[in-house]
């Protein structure tokens, strides 16, 4: 069975005629071409039998009669052609479509008699024909719902005194979960009445945005009852614990619904329940009933009991605490006995497996053990346990290096576990050198290494978990996080600080070599952290200035001078960071449809435009209409300095940090951030390239695609002896 297709192309300034073979797309269930500049004949959509929502409003189609194919679309629930060029009569058979709920044909030139006699579909609730030229109507006795005829000649007759010609008509009230069983129960301002128990509680709240529902009727109890039941079943809640409120279609024509989920017992959810529910909704692993279509969900912050400062406890709670303490003491004794046994087993296992022996030339473990700072060794069994035996449900990324899993340690710490697949593993000494490097790089804006595993033929790196994903995922709308302009400035500053640390404070200095938006991750506070140093290159004092190296990186972010000369410097990272800054402005990938953002931006800049620098068409719509883009023009200037063709003309990362701090400070913002995968390409041997990587021929051949986290690591060259800082 082919998947349903939702085609929303409204408000895109599309022009020209609609292709005549559009009706071959028989799997389309929603087609929205409204608010464009389309011309030519009205498209013939005969045969699109899956279509349930159609909007062709506000275009410049040729004047035509209402087409017969209107009444052949058996699945149609909503027809909208407002401010069009339709004339003649409305096809009578249109109103007999079995699924039809709403018809909106206002502001056309429809005339003659409106005939709805005796054949109206049972689900039809709204017919809006305002401002046409209809002179008479025929209605069947079975139609009792909303009909709007204001602005038609028929309202100048005796029909003018009916509801059909009045400004306001009573329509059915949108659905809300009933609290009738709870009487007039009231709660404190920060609590809600649970429809299940009628008790006051603190619900988990948020807003659904359904992008393409197959219905328009918002008062149908059965439709929303199915959503309530689906939520409590699939989210493993108790029946009646779901409340839906205030459904309406917003300005983007998305169905917006307020959601409240109540705890099964007591007043609060615990933290693990909130994380589980939030993950299912925000990452769309929860699937609603099919008639609601695709969606995204924005959760409201949830304040837990401890954070509200509630300290009063009942006698039952005192007894419970005393019992818990007794059990805790017994558990501690059991754990102590268990720890002693485990220590003996571990000592025996180390004696048998000697996991570090392969790293030491003499075969002595103490000599071969890596010199770590702030990271530890994990056993393979420990990592298996905290990932559910590396289960698929804990997988959060994959790529050329292997797979990445989300795991939870015994102490509750959430970690990201990067497991190499066979074929991408390094030699033992190389792996040792990499973890020694990563373990001594510590900075607020760098993803920290928690530990590693090197046993049973496995190479695993354990990182701190970044719950809010990569910058690319957030800019592309794959998460529910709203990155306004101030947050983007802080993301830029945070990641710049991380790179400046690698260049100037790490010992020896480190060149990242693959700076891009998928390697900038956001923690729970939206603090930006640079990750994945798998391509990084150490710079010794003797080679300070540049390193001759095989070119590696990601096209679109790759420094063209490095590509053509094989001379790697810190300024290569600066170029890549400049591309990321442009990405923060446009939210688009560096190369799309054969166009390179650096070149496009350079061409478009108009400094006479003090507000948008002539870049309004390239700015991400999410931030374009904000009333004040703080420091926008200076931000563009810094980005364009970073992507200068000649490395000598680019600033250092520490200079970039100072410029970004100045932008935030001059506008009264704090500069402390409030707030991995490399899809890399090996660009050949160390022979200088003759062609620029972003010439027209290269751009026509290559596109940059988003990648999963932690696609690649390893493969850099290091000195034999690495001493921790």
N, C-alpha and C positions, 0 to 999 in steps of 0.2 A: 504494500500500500504506500503510495507516494505521500510525503509529508505535506501538511498544510503550509501555505505560503501567505505571509502577511506583507503586502506591498504598500508602504506608506511613503509616498513621494510628494506630499503636500508641502507648500511654502519653499520651493527650491528654485524658483525662477525658470522653470522648464519652458521651452518654447517650441514652435513648430507643430507638426501634426502628430497625432498618436499613431504608432505603427498599426497597419491594418491586420496584422497577424497576432495582435495582442490576445485575441480570444482563444489562441492555442494554449494559453496558460490555464489549463483546466483545474489545477490544484490551488489556485489563488482563492482564499476565503475572504480577504479584505483588500480592496483597491481604493486608495485615496490619492487623487490627483488634484485636489482642491488648491486654490490660491496659487496658481501658476500663470503662465502666459501662453498656454496651449491654444492652437488655432486649428483651422481645417474642420472637417466634418466631425460630428459627435461619433466616437468609436462604436462599432458594432460588437457587442459583447455576447452575442448568441453562442451558446455552447459552454459558457463558464458556469456550469451547473453547481459548482461548489461555493460560488460567491454568496456571501451573506451580508456584506457591508460594501456599499458603493457610494463614493462622494466625488462628483465632478464639478463642484461649485467654483465660482469666481475664476473663470477662464474666458477665452475669446473664441469659442467654437462658432461655426457658421450657424445662422438661423435655421431651425429645423423643427418639424413636428415631433411631438413626443413619440419615440420609436416603439414599435410593437415588441421588440425584444425585452422591454421592461417586464412584460408579463410572462416571459418564458423562464425566468430565473427562479426555479422552484425552491432554492435554499435561501433566497433573499429575505433578510430581516429588516434592513434599513436602506432606504434610497434617499440620497441628498443631492439635489442639483439646484442650488440657490444662485441668484444673480446670473442666470444663464440666458439662453436665447431660444427657449422652447415656445412654440405656439401651437394652436390647434387644441384638440380636446385631450384629456387624460385618458389613456386606454382603460376601459371599464374592467378588463380582466386583471389589471394590475392589483386591484384591491382584493382579489380572490386568492392571491398567493398564500399557501397554507402557513408559512413561517413569518409573513410580513408583520412588523410591529410599528414601524414609523415611516412616513413619507413626508419629505420636506422639499417642496418645489416653489418656495416663495420667490418673489421678484423675478418672474418670467413674463411671458405674454400669452399664457394659456387662456383659451377662450371657449366659447360654446357652452354646452351643458355638462356639468359634473355629474356623472352617473355612478352612484354607489348603491344602486337599488338591489337589495336582497342577496348580494354575493360577497359581502365583506368577510375577510378571514377572521377567525375567532380571536387571533392574537393581536389584531390591529388596534392600537391605542391612540395614535396621533396621526392626523393628516393636516399639514400646514401648507396652505395655498395662498398666503397673504400676498397682496399687491400683484394680482394677475388681472385678467379681463373676463372672468367667468360671469355669465349672465343669469344662469339658473342652475338648480341642483335637483337631483333625484336621490333620496336616501331610503334605504331599507329600514324596516322597523327594528332590525337586529343591531344597528350600530348606535351605541350609547356613549361612545368615548369622544375624545377631543377632536374637533374640526375647526380650523381657523380660516376664516374667509375675509378678514378685514382688508379693505383696500380693493375689493372687487365690486363691479356694478351690481351684483346680486344683493349686496348689502344696502343698496338704495331702494329696495323694494320692501315689502312687508317683513321679509326675513331679517331686516336690520335690527329688529328688537330681540332677536334670539341670541343665545350664547355664542353662536357661530360668528357673529359680527361684533362681539364685545371685546374690549381690550384684554380682559382677564377671564380665563376659564379655569374652573377648578379641575385639577388633575390629581390622580392618585398620589398619595404621599409616598416618597421613597422608603424602601424597607429599612427598618432598624430592628435589631434583636429585641424581643419583647421582655419587659420586666414586670408584666402584669401580675405574675405570681408573687412578686415582692411587695405589693401594695405601695405605700408612700414612703418606703424605706429611704432614709437619707444618710449620707456618710460625710466625714471630714473632707475638706476641700481637696486634699491630695490622695483620696481613696475613691474607689468606685464600687458600685453594687454588683456582686457576682450573680449572673442569671441562673447559675447552678444552685448555689446555697443561699442566696439573698443576703450573705454576709458582706461586710466591707473588707476590701483587700486592695493590694497594690498590683495591678495587672501589668503584664508586659504589653507595651503599646507600640504602634507604628502605622504606616500608611501603605496600602497596596496601590500600585499604579498598573492597571491592566491595559495593555497597549492595543488589543484588538478583540474585545469581546464580541461574540456572535449575536448579542441581544442588545436592545435599547430600553426595554421596559424595566424600570427600577423598583417597581412595587410588587413584583412577582415573588411571593414568599418561597415557592418551591426552588427557584433559582438560587436564592441566597441561603436557604436551608442546606442545599447540597454543598455549598462552599463551607458552611459551618461544620457539617459532618465530616467533610474531607479534611479540614484542619485538625479536628480533635483526634481523628483516626490516624492520620499520617504523621502527626507530631506527637503521638502517644500521650494525649491528654485525656481528661475525663469528659464524658458526654455532658454537654451544657456549659462547658468552660470557655466557650468562644462567644464573643460579642462583636457584631458588625454594626457600624454606625455611619450615617450621612453619606451614602453613595451618590456620586454625581459625576457628570462628564466635564472635565476641566477645559481650559482654553486650547490644550493640545488634543482634545477629544479622547483623552485617556479616561477610563473609568477609575475614579479615585474613591477608595473605601478605607475608613478608619477601622483598625483592628485592635481588639483588646483580648488578651488571653489571661485567664485567671488560674492561680495555683490550685492544685487539687486539694490541698489542706493548708490551713493557716492563712496568713496574710501575704506571705512573700514566696517568690521563687528563690531557689539557691543559685549560686553562681554557675554551676555546671549546667543546670537546666536552661538558664538564659543563654549560655554559650551554644548549647545544642540547638535550641529553637532559633536563635539568631542566625546561626550558620545555615540551617536549612532554608530559611526564608531569604536571607540576603544573597545567598549563592544559588538560588533557584533550584536546589535539590528537591524542595517540595514542589509537587506538580498539582495545580488546582484542577477542578473539573474542566473538561475540554472546552466548554462554551465560554470560559473566561479568557482563554488564549494566553499568550506570553505576558509576563509582568516583570516589574522590579519592585523591591520593597525597601522602604526607608524606616529604620527603627528609631524610636525615641530612647533617650538615655534611660537606663534602669538603675534606680538607687536601691541598694541592698539594705537589709535591716541594720547591719552594723554601721553603715554610712549615715543612717538617719539618727544615730545616737540614742536609740531606744534601749534603756537599761533596766527598766522595772521588770521583775520576774515573779511568777506565781509560785505557790508552794509545790505544785506539780513539777514546775521547771526545776526547783531546788532539788527535789527528789531525783529528777532525771539527771541533773548535773552530778549529784553525788554518786549515782549508779554509774554514770559515764566515767567518772574519775577512777572508781574501783576497777572498772573494766580496763581503763587505760593503764593502770599500774600493772595489772596482770599481763596486758599486751607487752608492756615494756620489758617485763621479766622474760616473757617468751621470746621477744626480739633479741634480748641479750644472749639468751641461749642459742638462738638461731644464728646470731652474728658470729659467735665463737665457732659454731659448726662450719659456717660459711668461710670463715677465715682459714680454717684447716683445709677445707676443700679447695679454696683458692690457692693456698700455698702448694698443695699437691698438684693442682692444674698447671700452675706456673712452672713447676719443676718438670712437668711432662711436655708442655707445649712451647715454653720459652718464646713468647711472641716477639721479643725484640732481637733474638739471636741473629736473624738474617740481616739486621742492620749494622752489625759490628763485624769488621774484618776478622777479628780473633774468635768470633762465635760466642763472646761473653756478653750476657744480657746487660750488665751494668754499663758496659762500654757502648752498646748499641742503642740503649733507651734514648729517645729524643729528649732534648733539653727544652722543657715547656715552661711557659709563664702564663698562669691563669686558665689552663685547659687540662683536661684529664683523659685517661684511657678508659674506654668502655669495653666491656666484654660483648661479644656478638650475641650471647644469650640475653643479656640485659636489653640490647636494642631490639631484639626480636620481641621481647615481652612488651616493651612500651609502644610498639607499633602493631600489636596483634599479629605477630609473625609476618610483618611487612604486608599487611592486608591491603587490598585494593581500595577499601573505603578510607584508608589513611593516606593514600597517595595524593600529593598536592602539586606534583610537577614531574616532567620527564624530558629527556633529550639525549644528545649524543654521549654525554658522560654516564648517564644512568637515570635513576629515579630518585625523587625526593619525597620523604614521608613526614607526616606530622606525628610526633610522639609525645607522650607524657611520662616524665620520670616519676619515681616513687614519691618524691617530695612535692609533686604537683607541678613542677616546672615544665612548660611546653617547649619543645625543641623541634628544629628542622633537621632531618637526618638525610644526608646526601650519600647515596649508596652507588658505588661505581659498578658498572656492568662489565662482564668479561669482554675484553677487546679494547677497553678504554683505560685499563689500569696502568699505573706507572710502575717502575721498578721500586723495590723496597727503599733504597737510599733516596730516590727522588721524592717518594711519598713522605719519608721522614723529614726531608729538608722543607717540603711545603708546609707541613704542620708546625715545624719550628718557626717558620716565617709568620704564619697566620697567628700563632699563639702569642707572639709578642707585639702584635699590632693592636693597640687599644685606644679607641677614641669614640666619643659619643656618637659620631656620624659615620662609623664603620660597623658593618655587621660582625659581631664578635664570634670567635670560635669557642665553643663550649668543650669540645673534646674530639676524640677520634677512636676508631677501632681498626686493628690490623691483626686479624687472626682468622683461621679457618678459610683462608683464601679470599678474604673480604678486605676491601679498602673503603672505609666509611668516615666521612667528616660530619661532625655534629655542630650545628650553628644555633644561635638564639633564633627563636621563631618570630617572624614578622607578620602579625595577624592581618595587617591591612594591605598585603600584597605589594606589587611593584608600581612604580609611577606610571608605567605604560598602561597597566590594567585600570588604574584610576582615571587616567586621561581619556581612555577609550570608552568609559562608561560601563565597564564590566563589574564594577562594584557600586555600592550605594553611597559612597563617600562623595560629598560635594566639595570640590577643590576650587574655592573662590580665589581671587587674585592675591589676597594677603597670604593665604596658605601656600600658594605657588611661589611667592617671594621667599617664604621661609624654607620651603623645600629646596629652592635653588641655593640659598645661603648655607643650609645644613650640608648638602652634598658637596658644595665648594669647600667647606671647611674640612670635610673628610679627605678630599683629594689633596688639599694643601698639606695636611698632616703626612700623607704618604710621600709627597714630594720633598718636604723640608724638615720633618721631625722624625720620621722613621729612620732607623740606622741599620743598614744603609738605606738611602732613599729608594722608593719604589715607584715605578711607572705602571699604571694600571693596565693600559693597552686595550681595554674594551669598555670604556665609559659609555653608557647608554641608558635609556629610561627603564629597560627591564632589569638593569643591575643597580637601580636605586630603589630601595625598599622602604616601606613606611611601617613604623611600629604602632603600638596601640595609641600613642599620643600624636601620631602623624609626624613624628620626628624622622627626617630623611636619613637613611644609612646606605652608604655605598657598599655593595657586596660583590662577591665572586672575583677573587684575585687570582684565579686559575691561569690567567694569561699574563700576570704581572711580571715585571722584569726588574731585578735589582740593579742599582747603579753604583758601582764602586767609585772611590775617589779618583782612581786613575782614568776612568771613562766618563767622568762628570762632563756634561755637555751633550754628548750623544752616544748611542750604542748602535753598532751595526748589527742588524738582526733580520731574521726571516719575518716578512710582513704578516701580521695576524691582526684581526679585528673584525668589525662589522661594517659592511658597506653602508654608506649613509652617514655614519659617525666617523669613518676613517679619515685621518689627516692626509690630504693629498700629497703634501711634501714628503711625509714618511713613506707613502705608497711608492712615490717615484724615485726616492733617493735611498731607501732602506735605512735612513738615519733616524733612529728613535730618540726623542727627547721628551722632557716633561711637557713641552708645548704641544705634543701630539695629544695628550690628555686634555689640554686646554681647548684644542679645536673640537674634540668630541663633546666636551662639556658645553661649548657654545651651541652645538646642535641641539643638545638637551634643553638649553634655555629657549631656543626657538620652538621646540616641541611644547614647552610650557605655555607659549603664546598661542600656538595653533591647535594643539591637541592632536595633530596629525603626525604620522610617521615621516621620517626625513625624505623618503622617496615614495611618491604615490603617483601612479598613472604617468610614469616617465618624467615627472617634474621633481627637481631637487630643491628642498626648502631654502637652502642657503642662497642659491641663485635667484629663486623667486622672490625672496625677501629683499635681496640687494636691489633688484629691479623695481620693486614696488615702493620702496621707502620714499616718502615725500615729507621733508622736514618742515614744509610750510603748514602741514596739518599738525597743529600743536597737540591735538587730543590723541589721534591714532597713528600719526606718522604716515598716513596714506595706506595703512595696513588693515583697514576695517574689514575688508573682504576675506582676509586671511586669519583674523583673530577668532579663537574658539567662541562660538555663540554663547557658551555658558558664562563667559566673562565680558563679552563685547558690550553688552547693554548695562553693565554695572555703572553706577553714576560717577564713580571716580576711580580710575585705574592708577593707583598710587605709583609714582615714579616710572610709568610705563615707557616713556620715551628714553629715559636714562637706562632702563633695563634693556631695551632694544640696542642702544649704543654699546653697552657692555658685551652683549651677545655677538654683535657684528665685529667687535674688536677680537673676540676669541676665535672667530672663524676667518680671520685674515689668511690669505693664501700663503704668505711667507711667515714661517714660525717666528722670526725675529720681530715681527710687527705685533705679535700677540702678547698680552700681559701674562704674568705668572699667576698661578692659582691663588697665592697670598694676596696679590693685587686685586684679583677678582673678588676675593672675600671682602677686602676693604671697600670696594666700590658698591657691593651689594649691601654691606652694613650701612654705608652712607645713605643709600636709597631708603632703607627702612628707618634709620635714625632721623633723617631730615623730615620724614613725614610722621614722626611721633610714634613709631611702632617699635616694640621690643625686638632686639636682634637675637635673643635666645630662642631657638627653634621650639615652637609648640608642637610643635609637633614632637633566582639569580641566574641564573641562566646566562650563558653567553651563547648566542647563536653566532659563533665566530666562523670566519672564513680564513683558511690558510691561502695567502695570495702568492705562493710560489717560493722559489729559492731566492737567495740573496743576490739577485741581479736587478739593478734599477729598472723600473718600469718606464717605457717610453711614452705611454699615454696617460693623461689625467684620468683618475678614476671616475669623474663625474662629467665626462664629455657626453654629448648627445647619444652617441652609439651605445655607450655603456649603460646609460639610463634607460634606453629602450629595451635592453636585454634583461635588466634586473629590477626587481621590486624588493623592498624590505618588508618582511612579514613579521608579525609579533611572534614571540617565542615563549615556551614554558620556562619556569624557573629552574636554575641550575643545570642548563643544558650541557655545560662543558667545564672542566677544570683540569689544570695540569698542563705540562708541556713547556714550562719555561726553564731557562737555564740559570743555575745558581752556583756560587762558589762552593767548593767541597766542604769547608768548615764554616758553619754559621753559629755565631755566638749570640746568645740572648742578650737583649739590651738591659 
